[in-house]
């Protein structure tokens, strides 16, 4: 928890660990959160869970997210420290893509986009982006893999400074759009620029992961 707090401090936040009701904003006085991070351009309330089981058992998380998302200048971050690998069937563990595999996947997403398949290209581009995030975070010493959720990858990427706050917010919105499409719900038209943003970010992360390996 202290290490996570330090990551926020390195991004310019003033951090309170385990804030009490008198330290929390009025809309969150009854919230049980682990970190309060404040900065001129925005504030964060952070929940930290030891593992996936603890996260699933907490019925308040969705309420926290709903309330915080309505507050201007505030966002909600959720971190799961352990992956509960004992709960994951090892036979489901899939090998990670190589950097070349991910670059090839991005090329294929661009080809789909050029062919006019914007919704499908967003799904393909997002898959490559998740691979790029994992590769970058592992190059920085993080332990990410099969059990690391998409949301956790985004949270850890912004906390580590790999993604800026603006990039995180843009990608979070695109992640929600990706989910609507992937799960078969009616979605607004996908813009070409949205897919290009995902592809560009993934290529940037792959370059950063390669640089991190060379300087390690």
matplotlib code that plots the C-alpha trace (Angstrom):
import matplotlib.pyplot as plt

x = [0.0, 2.8, 4.5, 1.3, 1.0, 4.5, 3.6, 0.9, 3.3, 5.7, 3.0, 2.6, -0.3, -0.6, -1.6, -3.4, -3.2, -6.4, -8.2, -10.9, -14.4, -13.1, -10.5, -12.8, -15.0, -18.6, -19.9, -17.6, -17.7, -18.9, -16.5, -13.8, -10.9, -7.2, -5.8, -6.9, -4.7, -5.1, -3.6, -4.6, -5.8, -7.8, -8.3, -8.4, -10.0, -8.3, -9.5, -6.8, -7.7, -5.4, -6.8, -9.6, -11.7, -11.6, -12.7, -15.6, -16.8, -17.0, -20.5, -19.7, -17.2, -19.8, -21.5, -18.3, -17.5, -21.0, -20.9, -17.3, -17.8, -20.5, -18.2, -16.3, -12.5, -12.6, -11.9, -11.9, -9.0, -9.2, -6.1, -5.9, -2.5, -2.6, -3.7, -5.1, -3.3, -4.4, -7.9, -6.9, -6.8, -3.2, -4.3, -6.0, -2.7, -1.8, 1.7, 2.4, 2.7, 6.2, 6.8, 6.8, 3.5, 1.9, 3.3, 1.8, -1.5, -1.4, -0.7, -3.7, -5.9, -4.8, -5.6, -9.1, -9.5, -8.4, -11.0, -13.8, -14.3, -14.0, -15.8, -13.9, -10.6, -11.2, -11.6, -8.3, -6.5, -7.5, -6.3, -2.9, -2.9, -3.4, -0.4, 1.6, 0.6, 1.6, 5.0, 5.7, 4.7, 6.8, 9.8, 9.4, 9.3, 5.6, 4.0, 1.2, -0.2, -3.3, -5.1, -4.6, -7.8, -8.0, -9.0, -6.1, -3.7, -5.0, -4.8, -1.3, -0.1, -1.3, 0.1, 3.5, 3.6, 3.5, 0.2, -0.7, -3.9, -5.3, -4.3, -5.8, -9.2, -9.3, -8.5, -11.0, -13.8, -12.6, -12.4, -16.1, -16.9, -14.9, -16.9, -20.2, -19.2, -17.5, -20.5, -23.0, -24.8, -25.8, -23.0, -22.5, -20.5, -16.8, -14.7, -11.6, -9.6, -10.6, -9.1, -6.0, -5.6, -5.5, -3.0, -0.8, -0.8, 0.1, 3.0, 4.2, 4.1, 6.0, 8.8, 8.9, 9.1, 12.0, 13.8, 13.2, 14.7, 17.8, 18.4, 17.6]
y = [0.0, 2.4, 1.6, 2.4, 5.6, 6.5, 6.0, 8.6, 11.0, 10.6, 11.8, 15.0, 13.9, 14.7, 11.3, 10.3, 6.6, 5.1, 8.5, 8.9, 10.4, 13.9, 13.7, 12.5, 14.7, 15.1, 12.6, 9.9, 10.3, 6.7, 5.2, 2.7, 3.5, 3.0, 6.1, 9.7, 11.4, 15.1, 17.2, 20.6, 18.9, 16.1, 13.9, 10.2, 7.8, 4.4, 1.0, -1.7, -5.3, -8.2, -10.5, -11.2, -13.0, -9.9, -7.7, -10.0, -10.1, -6.3, -5.2, -1.5, -1.2, -0.6, 2.0, 3.8, 3.9, 5.2, 8.0, 9.1, 9.1, 11.7, 14.1, 16.6, 16.4, 13.0, 9.5, 6.0, 3.6, 0.0, -2.2, -5.9, -6.7, -10.5, -12.6, -15.5, -17.9, -20.8, -20.1, -20.1, -23.4, -23.6, -25.3, -22.0, -20.1, -18.9, -18.0, -14.3, -12.8, -11.8, -8.2, -9.2, -11.0, -7.9, -5.7, -8.1, -7.9, -4.1, -4.3, -6.6, -4.2, -1.4, -3.5, -4.2, -0.4, 0.4, -2.1, -0.2, -2.7, -0.1, -2.0, -5.2, -3.3, -1.8, -5.2, -6.4, -3.2, -3.4, -7.0, -5.9, -2.9, -5.2, -7.3, -4.1, -2.9, -6.3, -6.2, -2.7, -3.3, -6.5, -4.7, -2.3, -5.2, -5.7, -9.2, -9.2, -12.1, -14.2, -13.2, -9.4, -7.7, -5.0, -2.5, -3.5, -3.0, 0.5, 1.4, 0.1, 1.8, 5.2, 4.6, 3.7, 6.8, 4.7, 6.4, 10.0, 10.9, 12.1, 8.9, 6.9, 8.7, 8.3, 4.6, 4.0, 5.4, 3.3, 0.2, 0.7, 1.0, -2.1, -4.0, -2.9, -4.2, -7.4, -8.4, -7.9, -4.8, -1.8, 0.6, 4.1, 4.2, 3.7, 6.5, 5.8, 8.1, 6.1, 2.9, 4.9, 6.2, 2.6, 1.5, 4.5, 4.0, 0.3, 1.0, 3.7, 1.2, -1.4, 1.1, 2.0, -1.7, -2.2, 0.8, -0.4, -3.8, -2.1, 0.1, -2.6]
z = [0.0, 0.8, -2.5, -4.3, -2.4, -3.4, -7.1, -6.8, -5.0, -7.9, -10.2, -8.1, -5.9, -2.2, -0.7, 2.5, 3.4, 4.9, 5.1, 7.7, 7.2, 8.1, 5.4, 2.6, 0.4, 1.5, -1.2, 0.1, 3.9, 4.4, 1.9, 3.0, 0.7, 1.1, -0.5, -1.1, -3.8, -4.6, -7.3, -8.9, -12.1, -10.4, -7.4, -6.9, -4.4, -4.4, -3.3, -2.8, -2.5, -1.6, -4.3, -6.7, -4.0, -1.8, -4.7, -5.6, -1.9, -1.6, -2.7, -2.3, -5.2, -7.9, -5.7, -5.1, -8.8, -9.7, -7.1, -7.9, -11.6, -11.2, -9.3, -11.5, -11.0, -9.3, -10.5, -8.9, -9.1, -8.1, -7.6, -7.0, -5.5, -5.7, -8.7, -6.8, -9.1, -7.0, -8.2, -11.9, -13.7, -14.9, -18.1, -19.0, -18.7, -22.2, -23.3, -23.8, -27.3, -28.4, -29.3, -33.0, -32.6, -31.1, -33.9, -36.4, -34.6, -34.8, -38.6, -39.0, -37.0, -39.3, -42.4, -41.0, -40.3, -43.9, -45.1, -43.3, -40.5, -37.7, -34.9, -35.6, -35.8, -32.4, -30.9, -32.5, -31.6, -28.0, -27.7, -29.0, -26.6, -23.6, -24.8, -25.1, -21.6, -20.1, -21.9, -20.8, -17.2, -17.0, -18.4, -15.4, -13.0, -12.6, -12.4, -14.9, -16.8, -17.5, -14.3, -14.7, -15.8, -18.5, -15.8, -13.6, -16.6, -17.2, -13.5, -13.1, -16.3, -15.2, -11.7, -13.0, -15.2, -18.4, -19.4, -18.6, -16.9, -20.3, -22.0, -19.2, -19.4, -23.2, -23.1, -20.3, -22.5, -25.4, -23.2, -22.3, -26.0, -26.8, -24.2, -25.6, -29.0, -27.8, -25.8, -28.6, -27.5, -29.6, -29.8, -31.3, -34.6, -34.0, -35.4, -37.3, -35.0, -32.0, -33.4, -34.5, -30.9, -29.6, -32.2, -31.7, -27.9, -28.3, -30.6, -28.1, -25.3, -27.2, -27.9, -24.2, -23.2, -25.6, -24.2, -20.6, -21.5, -23.0, -19.9, -17.3]

ax = plt.figure().add_subplot(projection="3d")
ax.plot(x, y, z, "-o")
ax.set_aspect("equal")
plt.show()
